[in-house]
Amino acid sequence: MVCPNGSMWNIDHKSSNGDGWQVTGEWPNITCAPSIIADDYHGFLRNGEFTADLDGKTWRVPNIGPDYGRKS
């Protein structure tokens, strides 16, 4: 999955503080615990949506604008 900061996060990998994430719900509306740390993002995946970063960081949303998706 792609986190809000653009980092890739694999739900099937071990977490830094345990064996992995507890996943509940049906795809795509899943909830994962414990929190997710992916590079400089630290937050949760709840009901299929990433929460805001727990440290208050924000990132520019990439690939949006009038030319997004156009082929050169």
mmCIF file as gemmi writes it, N, C-alpha and C atoms, coordinates in Angstrom:
data_model
loop_
_atom_site.group_PDB
_atom_site.id
_atom_site.type_symbol
_atom_site.label_atom_id
_atom_site.label_alt_id
_atom_site.label_comp_id
_atom_site.label_asym_id
_atom_site.label_entity_id
_atom_site.label_seq_id
_atom_site.pdbx_PDB_ins_code
_atom_site.Cartn_x
_atom_site.Cartn_y
_atom_site.Cartn_z
_atom_site.occupancy
_atom_site.B_iso_or_equiv
_atom_site.pdbx_formal_charge
_atom_site.auth_seq_id
_atom_site.auth_asym_id
_atom_site.pdbx_PDB_model_num
ATOM 1 N N . MET Axp A 1 ? 0.849 -1.165 0 1 0 ? 1 A 1
ATOM 2 C CA . MET Axp A 1 ? 0 0 0 1 0 ? 1 A 1
ATOM 3 C C . MET Axp A 1 ? 0.896 1.23 0 1 0 ? 1 A 1
ATOM 4 N N . VAL Axp A 2 ? 0.361 2.326 -0.509 1 0 ? 2 A 1
ATOM 5 C CA . VAL Axp A 2 ? 1.118 3.574 -0.542 1 0 ? 2 A 1
ATOM 6 C C . VAL Axp A 2 ? 0.621 4.475 0.581 1 0 ? 2 A 1
ATOM 7 N N . CYS Axp A 3 ? 1.531 4.836 1.464 1 0 ? 3 A 1
ATOM 8 C CA . CYS Axp A 3 ? 1.214 5.692 2.612 1 0 ? 3 A 1
ATOM 9 C C . CYS Axp A 3 ? 1.088 7.153 2.177 1 0 ? 3 A 1
ATOM 10 N N . PRO Axp A 4 ? 0.556 8.009 3.04 1 0 ? 4 A 1
ATOM 11 C CA . PRO Axp A 4 ? 0.398 9.425 2.7 1 0 ? 4 A 1
ATOM 12 C C . PRO Axp A 4 ? 1.696 10.124 2.29 1 0 ? 4 A 1
ATOM 13 N N . ASN Axp A 5 ? 2.838 9.633 2.759 1 0 ? 5 A 1
ATOM 14 C CA . ASN Axp A 5 ? 4.12 10.253 2.398 1 0 ? 5 A 1
ATOM 15 C C . ASN Axp A 5 ? 4.694 9.664 1.116 1 0 ? 5 A 1
ATOM 16 N N . GLY Axp A 6 ? 3.979 8.741 0.475 1 0 ? 6 A 1
ATOM 17 C CA . GLY Axp A 6 ? 4.44 8.119 -0.759 1 0 ? 6 A 1
ATOM 18 C C . GLY Axp A 6 ? 5.246 6.849 -0.554 1 0 ? 6 A 1
ATOM 19 N N . SER Axp A 7 ? 5.523 6.493 0.688 1 0 ? 7 A 1
ATOM 20 C CA . SER Axp A 7 ? 6.287 5.276 0.984 1 0 ? 7 A 1
ATOM 21 C C . SER Axp A 7 ? 5.408 4.046 0.81 1 0 ? 7 A 1
ATOM 22 N N . MET Axp A 8 ? 6.03 2.968 0.374 1 0 ? 8 A 1
ATOM 23 C CA . MET Axp A 8 ? 5.325 1.699 0.259 1 0 ? 8 A 1
ATOM 24 C C . MET Axp A 8 ? 5.312 1.008 1.621 1 0 ? 8 A 1
ATOM 25 N N . TRP Axp A 9 ? 4.186 0.401 1.966 1 0 ? 9 A 1
ATOM 26 C CA . TRP Axp A 9 ? 4.049 -0.348 3.212 1 0 ? 9 A 1
ATOM 27 C C . TRP Axp A 9 ? 3.383 -1.671 2.881 1 0 ? 9 A 1
ATOM 28 N N . ASN Axp A 10 ? 3.989 -2.762 3.352 1 0 ? 10 A 1
ATOM 29 C CA . ASN Axp A 10 ? 3.474 -4.091 3.065 1 0 ? 10 A 1
ATOM 30 C C . ASN Axp A 10 ? 2.785 -4.64 4.301 1 0 ? 10 A 1
ATOM 31 N N . ILE Axp A 11 ? 1.506 -4.85 4.185 1 0 ? 11 A 1
ATOM 32 C CA . ILE Axp A 11 ? 0.697 -5.316 5.302 1 0 ? 11 A 1
ATOM 33 C C . ILE Axp A 11 ? 1.118 -6.697 5.799 1 0 ? 11 A 1
ATOM 34 N N . ASP Axp A 12 ? 1.79 -7.473 4.945 1 0 ? 12 A 1
ATOM 35 C CA . ASP Axp A 12 ? 2.17 -8.835 5.301 1 0 ? 12 A 1
ATOM 36 C C . ASP Axp A 12 ? 3.548 -8.95 5.956 1 0 ? 12 A 1
ATOM 37 N N . HIS Axp A 13 ? 4.274 -7.852 6.096 1 0 ? 13 A 1
ATOM 38 C CA . HIS Axp A 13 ? 5.588 -7.893 6.743 1 0 ? 13 A 1
ATOM 39 C C . HIS Axp A 13 ? 5.447 -7.825 8.252 1 0 ? 13 A 1
ATOM 40 N N . LYS Axp A 14 ? 6.527 -8.174 8.946 1 0 ? 14 A 1
ATOM 41 C CA . LYS Axp A 14 ? 6.534 -8.047 10.409 1 0 ? 14 A 1
ATOM 42 C C . LYS Axp A 14 ? 6.545 -6.576 10.8 1 0 ? 14 A 1
ATOM 43 N N . SER Axp A 15 ? 5.875 -6.27 11.9 1 0 ? 15 A 1
ATOM 44 C CA . SER Axp A 15 ? 5.931 -4.91 12.432 1 0 ? 15 A 1
ATOM 45 C C . SER Axp A 15 ? 7.187 -4.768 13.287 1 0 ? 15 A 1
ATOM 46 N N . SER Axp A 16 ? 7.582 -3.532 13.531 1 0 ? 16 A 1
ATOM 47 C CA . SER Axp A 16 ? 8.816 -3.305 14.301 1 0 ? 16 A 1
ATOM 48 C C . SER Axp A 16 ? 8.651 -3.692 15.764 1 0 ? 16 A 1
ATOM 49 N N . ASN Axp A 17 ? 7.418 -3.809 16.229 1 0 ? 17 A 1
ATOM 50 C CA . ASN Axp A 17 ? 7.203 -4.145 17.637 1 0 ? 17 A 1
ATOM 51 C C . ASN Axp A 17 ? 6.415 -5.443 17.82 1 0 ? 17 A 1
ATOM 52 N N . GLY Axp A 18 ? 6.51 -6.346 16.846 1 0 ? 18 A 1
ATOM 53 C CA . GLY Axp A 18 ? 5.791 -7.605 16.991 1 0 ? 18 A 1
ATOM 54 C C . GLY Axp A 18 ? 5.831 -8.443 15.73 1 0 ? 18 A 1
ATOM 55 N N . ASP Axp A 19 ? 4.932 -9.393 15.648 1 0 ? 19 A 1
ATOM 56 C CA . ASP Axp A 19 ? 4.908 -10.313 14.519 1 0 ? 19 A 1
ATOM 57 C C . ASP Axp A 19 ? 4.228 -9.744 13.283 1 0 ? 19 A 1
ATOM 58 N N . GLY Axp A 20 ? 3.511 -8.679 13.415 1 0 ? 20 A 1
ATOM 59 C CA . GLY Axp A 20 ? 2.808 -8.107 12.267 1 0 ? 20 A 1
ATOM 60 C C . GLY Axp A 20 ? 1.601 -7.323 12.72 1 0 ? 20 A 1
ATOM 61 N N . TRP Axp A 21 ? 0.696 -7.063 11.778 1 0 ? 21 A 1
ATOM 62 C CA . TRP Axp A 21 ? -0.471 -6.257 12.07 1 0 ? 21 A 1
ATOM 63 C C . TRP Axp A 21 ? -1.7 -7.132 12.196 1 0 ? 21 A 1
ATOM 64 N N . GLN Axp A 22 ? -2.573 -6.768 13.108 1 0 ? 22 A 1
ATOM 65 C CA . GLN Axp A 22 ? -3.877 -7.395 13.203 1 0 ? 22 A 1
ATOM 66 C C . GLN Axp A 22 ? -4.76 -6.687 12.186 1 0 ? 22 A 1
ATOM 67 N N . VAL Axp A 23 ? -5.35 -7.432 11.287 1 0 ? 23 A 1
ATOM 68 C CA . VAL Axp A 23 ? -6.168 -6.86 10.221 1 0 ? 23 A 1
ATOM 69 C C . VAL Axp A 23 ? -7.611 -7.291 10.434 1 0 ? 23 A 1
ATOM 70 N N . THR Axp A 24 ? -8.505 -6.31 10.465 1 0 ? 24 A 1
ATOM 71 C CA . THR Axp A 24 ? -9.93 -6.601 10.59 1 0 ? 24 A 1
ATOM 72 C C . THR Axp A 24 ? -10.669 -5.902 9.459 1 0 ? 24 A 1
ATOM 73 N N . GLY Axp A 25 ? -11.86 -6.366 9.166 1 0 ? 25 A 1
ATOM 74 C CA . GLY Axp A 25 ? -12.675 -5.756 8.128 1 0 ? 25 A 1
ATOM 75 C C . GLY Axp A 25 ? -12.514 -6.468 6.8 1 0 ? 25 A 1
ATOM 76 N N . GLU Axp A 26 ? -13.255 -5.992 5.828 1 0 ? 26 A 1
ATOM 77 C CA . GLU Axp A 26 ? -13.242 -6.532 4.475 1 0 ? 26 A 1
ATOM 78 C C . GLU Axp A 26 ? -12.576 -5.532 3.542 1 0 ? 26 A 1
ATOM 79 N N . TRP Axp A 27 ? -11.757 -6.057 2.64 1 0 ? 27 A 1
ATOM 80 C CA . TRP Axp A 27 ? -11.062 -5.214 1.659 1 0 ? 27 A 1
ATOM 81 C C . TRP Axp A 27 ? -12.087 -4.458 0.842 1 0 ? 27 A 1
ATOM 82 N N . PRO Axp A 28 ? -11.926 -3.17 0.589 1 0 ? 28 A 1
ATOM 83 C CA . PRO Axp A 28 ? -10.776 -2.334 0.9 1 0 ? 28 A 1
ATOM 84 C C . PRO Axp A 28 ? -10.901 -1.589 2.229 1 0 ? 28 A 1
ATOM 85 N N . ASN Axp A 29 ? -11.959 -1.839 2.972 1 0 ? 29 A 1
ATOM 86 C CA . ASN Axp A 29 ? -12.208 -1.099 4.217 1 0 ? 29 A 1
ATOM 87 C C . ASN Axp A 29 ? -11.606 -1.81 5.417 1 0 ? 29 A 1
ATOM 88 N N . ILE Axp A 30 ? -10.297 -2.042 5.364 1 0 ? 30 A 1
ATOM 89 C CA . ILE Axp A 30 ? -9.638 -2.762 6.447 1 0 ? 30 A 1
ATOM 90 C C . ILE Axp A 30 ? -9.093 -1.805 7.495 1 0 ? 30 A 1
ATOM 91 N N . THR Axp A 31 ? -8.913 -2.339 8.686 1 0 ? 31 A 1
ATOM 92 C CA . THR Axp A 31 ? -8.303 -1.611 9.789 1 0 ? 31 A 1
ATOM 93 C C . THR Axp A 31 ? -7.125 -2.444 10.268 1 0 ? 31 A 1
ATOM 94 N N . CYS Axp A 32 ? -5.984 -1.783 10.506 1 0 ? 32 A 1
ATOM 95 C CA . CYS Axp A 32 ? -4.771 -2.481 10.93 1 0 ? 32 A 1
ATOM 96 C C . CYS Axp A 32 ? -4.272 -1.908 12.241 1 0 ? 32 A 1
ATOM 97 N N . ALA Axp A 33 ? -3.769 -2.782 13.099 1 0 ? 33 A 1
ATOM 98 C CA . ALA Axp A 33 ? -3.176 -2.367 14.372 1 0 ? 33 A 1
ATOM 99 C C . ALA Axp A 33 ? -1.953 -3.239 14.607 1 0 ? 33 A 1
ATOM 100 N N . PRO Axp A 34 ? -0.892 -2.768 15.197 1 0 ? 34 A 1
ATOM 101 C CA . PRO Axp A 34 ? -0.699 -1.443 15.783 1 0 ? 34 A 1
ATOM 102 C C . PRO Axp A 34 ? -0.452 -0.382 14.707 1 0 ? 34 A 1
ATOM 103 N N . SER Axp A 35 ? 0.057 0.779 15.123 1 0 ? 35 A 1
ATOM 104 C CA . SER Axp A 35 ? 0.303 1.874 14.193 1 0 ? 35 A 1
ATOM 105 C C . SER Axp A 35 ? 1.35 1.477 13.155 1 0 ? 35 A 1
ATOM 106 N N . ILE Axp A 36 ? 1.381 2.248 12.088 1 0 ? 36 A 1
ATOM 107 C CA . ILE Axp A 36 ? 2.262 2.008 10.947 1 0 ? 36 A 1
ATOM 108 C C . ILE Axp A 36 ? 3.363 3.06 10.938 1 0 ? 36 A 1
ATOM 109 N N . ILE Axp A 37 ? 4.593 2.602 10.805 1 0 ? 37 A 1
ATOM 110 C CA . ILE Axp A 37 ? 5.728 3.513 10.596 1 0 ? 37 A 1
ATOM 111 C C . ILE Axp A 37 ? 6.334 3.137 9.257 1 0 ? 37 A 1
ATOM 112 N N . ALA Axp A 38 ? 6.281 4.063 8.314 1 0 ? 38 A 1
ATOM 113 C CA . ALA Axp A 38 ? 6.835 3.844 6.979 1 0 ? 38 A 1
ATOM 114 C C . ALA Axp A 38 ? 7.674 5.071 6.637 1 0 ? 38 A 1
ATOM 115 N N . ASP Axp A 39 ? 8.98 4.92 6.729 1 0 ? 39 A 1
ATOM 116 C CA . ASP Axp A 39 ? 9.903 6.06 6.597 1 0 ? 39 A 1
ATOM 117 C C . ASP Axp A 39 ? 9.495 7.136 7.6 1 0 ? 39 A 1
ATOM 118 N N . ASP Axp A 40 ? 9.066 8.321 7.137 1 0 ? 40 A 1
ATOM 119 C CA . ASP Axp A 40 ? 8.74 9.379 8.093 1 0 ? 40 A 1
ATOM 120 C C . ASP Axp A 40 ? 7.241 9.515 8.364 1 0 ? 40 A 1
ATOM 121 N N . TYR Axp A 41 ? 6.43 8.56 7.908 1 0 ? 41 A 1
ATOM 122 C CA . TYR Axp A 41 ? 4.999 8.549 8.242 1 0 ? 41 A 1
ATOM 123 C C . TYR Axp A 41 ? 4.776 7.659 9.468 1 0 ? 41 A 1
ATOM 124 N N . HIS Axp A 42 ? 3.96 8.137 10.391 1 0 ? 42 A 1
ATOM 125 C CA . HIS Axp A 42 ? 3.569 7.342 11.564 1 0 ? 42 A 1
ATOM 126 C C . HIS Axp A 42 ? 2.084 7.584 11.802 1 0 ? 42 A 1
ATOM 127 N N . GLY Axp A 43 ? 1.282 6.558 11.562 1 0 ? 43 A 1
ATOM 128 C CA . GLY Axp A 43 ? -0.152 6.696 11.739 1 0 ? 43 A 1
ATOM 129 C C . GLY Axp A 43 ? -0.833 5.346 11.697 1 0 ? 43 A 1
ATOM 130 N N . PHE Axp A 44 ? -2.114 5.346 11.39 1 0 ? 44 A 1
ATOM 131 C CA . PHE Axp A 44 ? -2.925 4.135 11.384 1 0 ? 44 A 1
ATOM 132 C C . PHE Axp A 44 ? -3.638 3.991 10.051 1 0 ? 44 A 1
ATOM 133 N N . LEU Axp A 45 ? -4.06 2.767 9.764 1 0 ? 45 A 1
ATOM 134 C CA . LEU Axp A 45 ? -4.968 2.494 8.653 1 0 ? 45 A 1
ATOM 135 C C . LEU Axp A 45 ? -6.286 2.076 9.288 1 0 ? 45 A 1
ATOM 136 N N . ARG Axp A 46 ? -7.302 2.907 9.135 1 0 ? 46 A 1
ATOM 137 C CA . ARG Axp A 46 ? -8.599 2.659 9.764 1 0 ? 46 A 1
ATOM 138 C C . ARG Axp A 46 ? -9.7 2.736 8.722 1 0 ? 46 A 1
ATOM 139 N N . ASN Axp A 47 ? -10.455 1.657 8.621 1 0 ? 47 A 1
ATOM 140 C CA . ASN Axp A 47 ? -11.564 1.59 7.671 1 0 ? 47 A 1
ATOM 141 C C . ASN Axp A 47 ? -11.117 1.968 6.259 1 0 ? 47 A 1
ATOM 142 N N . GLY Axp A 48 ? -9.924 1.494 5.881 1 0 ? 48 A 1
ATOM 143 C CA . GLY Axp A 48 ? -9.424 1.694 4.529 1 0 ? 48 A 1
ATOM 144 C C . GLY Axp A 48 ? -8.772 3.028 4.265 1 0 ? 48 A 1
ATOM 145 N N . GLU Axp A 49 ? -8.627 3.882 5.26 1 0 ? 49 A 1
ATOM 146 C CA . GLU Axp A 49 ? -8.015 5.197 5.073 1 0 ? 49 A 1
ATOM 147 C C . GLU Axp A 49 ? -6.902 5.408 6.083 1 0 ? 49 A 1
ATOM 148 N N . PHE Axp A 50 ? -5.809 5.983 5.605 1 0 ? 50 A 1
ATOM 149 C CA . PHE Axp A 50 ? -4.714 6.332 6.504 1 0 ? 50 A 1
ATOM 150 C C . PHE Axp A 50 ? -5.098 7.544 7.326 1 0 ? 50 A 1
ATOM 151 N N . THR Axp A 51 ? -4.736 7.518 8.599 1 0 ? 51 A 1
ATOM 152 C CA . THR Axp A 51 ? -4.968 8.679 9.458 1 0 ? 51 A 1
ATOM 153 C C . THR Axp A 51 ? -3.901 9.734 9.186 1 0 ? 51 A 1
ATOM 154 N N . ALA Axp A 52 ? -4.138 10.91 9.714 1 0 ? 52 A 1
ATOM 155 C CA . ALA Axp A 52 ? -3.111 11.941 9.66 1 0 ? 52 A 1
ATOM 156 C C . ALA Axp A 52 ? -1.88 11.446 10.416 1 0 ? 52 A 1
ATOM 157 N N . ASP Axp A 53 ? -0.733 11.964 10.065 1 0 ? 53 A 1
ATOM 158 C CA . ASP Axp A 53 ? 0.501 11.602 10.739 1 0 ? 53 A 1
ATOM 159 C C . ASP Axp A 53 ? 0.411 11.989 12.208 1 0 ? 53 A 1
ATOM 160 N N . LEU Axp A 54 ? 0.821 11.075 13.086 1 0 ? 54 A 1
ATOM 161 C CA . LEU Axp A 54 ? 0.72 11.324 14.533 1 0 ? 54 A 1
ATOM 162 C C . LEU Axp A 54 ? 1.627 12.454 14.998 1 0 ? 54 A 1
ATOM 163 N N . ASP Axp A 55 ? 2.676 12.752 14.227 1 0 ? 55 A 1
ATOM 164 C CA . ASP Axp A 55 ? 3.585 13.844 14.578 1 0 ? 55 A 1
ATOM 165 C C . ASP Axp A 55 ? 3.206 15.153 13.884 1 0 ? 55 A 1
ATOM 166 N N . GLY Axp A 56 ? 2.104 15.15 13.123 1 0 ? 56 A 1
ATOM 167 C CA . GLY Axp A 56 ? 1.629 16.368 12.472 1 0 ? 56 A 1
ATOM 168 C C . GLY Axp A 56 ? 2.284 16.678 11.141 1 0 ? 56 A 1
ATOM 169 N N . LYS Axp A 57 ? 3.087 15.759 10.609 1 0 ? 57 A 1
ATOM 170 C CA . LYS Axp A 57 ? 3.723 16.008 9.308 1 0 ? 57 A 1
ATOM 171 C C . LYS Axp A 57 ? 2.68 15.957 8.197 1 0 ? 57 A 1
ATOM 172 N N . THR Axp A 58 ? 2.917 16.715 7.143 1 0 ? 58 A 1
ATOM 173 C CA . THR Axp A 58 ? 2.073 16.685 5.953 1 0 ? 58 A 1
ATOM 174 C C . THR Axp A 58 ? 2.956 16.571 4.722 1 0 ? 58 A 1
ATOM 175 N N . TRP Axp A 59 ? 2.368 16.087 3.64 1 0 ? 59 A 1
ATOM 176 C CA . TRP Axp A 59 ? 3.11 15.919 2.385 1 0 ? 59 A 1
ATOM 177 C C . TRP Axp A 59 ? 2.249 16.431 1.251 1 0 ? 59 A 1
ATOM 178 N N . ARG Axp A 60 ? 2.913 16.951 0.234 1 0 ? 60 A 1
ATOM 179 C CA . ARG Axp A 60 ? 2.229 17.392 -0.977 1 0 ? 60 A 1
ATOM 180 C C . ARG Axp A 60 ? 1.677 16.155 -1.677 1 0 ? 60 A 1
ATOM 181 N N . VAL Axp A 61 ? 0.476 16.261 -2.206 1 0 ? 61 A 1
ATOM 182 C CA . VAL Axp A 61 ? -0.114 15.132 -2.928 1 0 ? 61 A 1
ATOM 183 C C . VAL Axp A 61 ? 0.507 15.095 -4.321 1 0 ? 61 A 1
ATOM 184 N N . PRO Axp A 62 ? 1.188 13.989 -4.665 1 0 ? 62 A 1
ATOM 185 C CA . PRO Axp A 62 ? 1.844 13.924 -5.976 1 0 ? 62 A 1
ATOM 186 C C . PRO Axp A 62 ? 0.866 13.602 -7.095 1 0 ? 62 A 1
ATOM 187 N N . ASN Axp A 63 ? 1.27 13.939 -8.287 1 0 ? 63 A 1
ATOM 188 C CA . ASN Axp A 63 ? 0.584 13.515 -9.511 1 0 ? 63 A 1
ATOM 189 C C . ASN Axp A 63 ? -0.845 14.002 -9.641 1 0 ? 63 A 1
ATOM 190 N N . ILE Axp A 64 ? -1.117 15.201 -9.179 1 0 ? 64 A 1
ATOM 191 C CA . ILE Axp A 64 ? -2.43 15.765 -9.459 1 0 ? 64 A 1
ATOM 192 C C . ILE Axp A 64 ? -2.217 17.107 -10.131 1 0 ? 64 A 1
ATOM 193 N N . GLY Axp A 65 ? -3.095 17.437 -10.987 1 0 ? 65 A 1
ATOM 194 C CA . GLY Axp A 65 ? -2.998 18.684 -11.723 1 0 ? 65 A 1
ATOM 195 C C . GLY Axp A 65 ? -3.519 18.482 -13.129 1 0 ? 65 A 1
ATOM 196 N N . PRO Axp A 66 ? -3.498 19.529 -13.934 1 0 ? 66 A 1
ATOM 197 C CA . PRO Axp A 66 ? -4.112 19.452 -15.256 1 0 ? 66 A 1
ATOM 198 C C . PRO Axp A 66 ? -3.441 18.46 -16.2 1 0 ? 66 A 1
ATOM 199 N N . ASP Axp A 67 ? -2.183 18.147 -15.991 1 0 ? 67 A 1
ATOM 200 C CA . ASP Axp A 67 ? -1.482 17.243 -16.907 1 0 ? 67 A 1
ATOM 201 C C . ASP Axp A 67 ? -1.402 15.812 -16.406 1 0 ? 67 A 1
ATOM 202 N N . TYR Axp A 68 ? -1.979 15.521 -15.267 1 0 ? 68 A 1
ATOM 203 C CA . TYR Axp A 68 ? -1.894 14.17 -14.71 1 0 ? 68 A 1
ATOM 204 C C . TYR Axp A 68 ? -2.566 13.165 -15.641 1 0 ? 68 A 1
ATOM 205 N N . GLY Axp A 69 ? -1.832 12.114 -15.954 1 0 ? 69 A 1
ATOM 206 C CA . GLY Axp A 69 ? -2.372 11.044 -16.771 1 0 ? 69 A 1
ATOM 207 C C . GLY Axp A 69 ? -2.218 11.246 -18.267 1 0 ? 69 A 1
ATOM 208 N N . ARG Axp A 70 ? -1.77 12.425 -18.689 1 0 ? 70 A 1
ATOM 209 C CA . ARG Axp A 70 ? -1.59 12.669 -20.118 1 0 ? 70 A 1
ATOM 210 C C . ARG Axp A 70 ? -0.271 12.087 -20.585 1 0 ? 70 A 1
ATOM 211 N N . LYS Axp A 71 ? -0.296 11.52 -21.752 1 0 ? 71 A 1
ATOM 212 C CA . LYS Axp A 71 ? 0.94 10.995 -22.347 1 0 ? 71 A 1
ATOM 213 C C . LYS Axp A 71 ? 1.581 12.091 -23.168 1 0 ? 71 A 1
ATOM 214 N N . SER Axp A 72 ? 2.889 12.158 -23.107 1 0 ? 72 A 1
ATOM 215 C CA . SER Axp A 72 ? 3.635 13.182 -23.853 1 0 ? 72 A 1
ATOM 216 C C . SER Axp A 72 ? 3.634 12.873 -25.328 1 0 ? 72 A 1
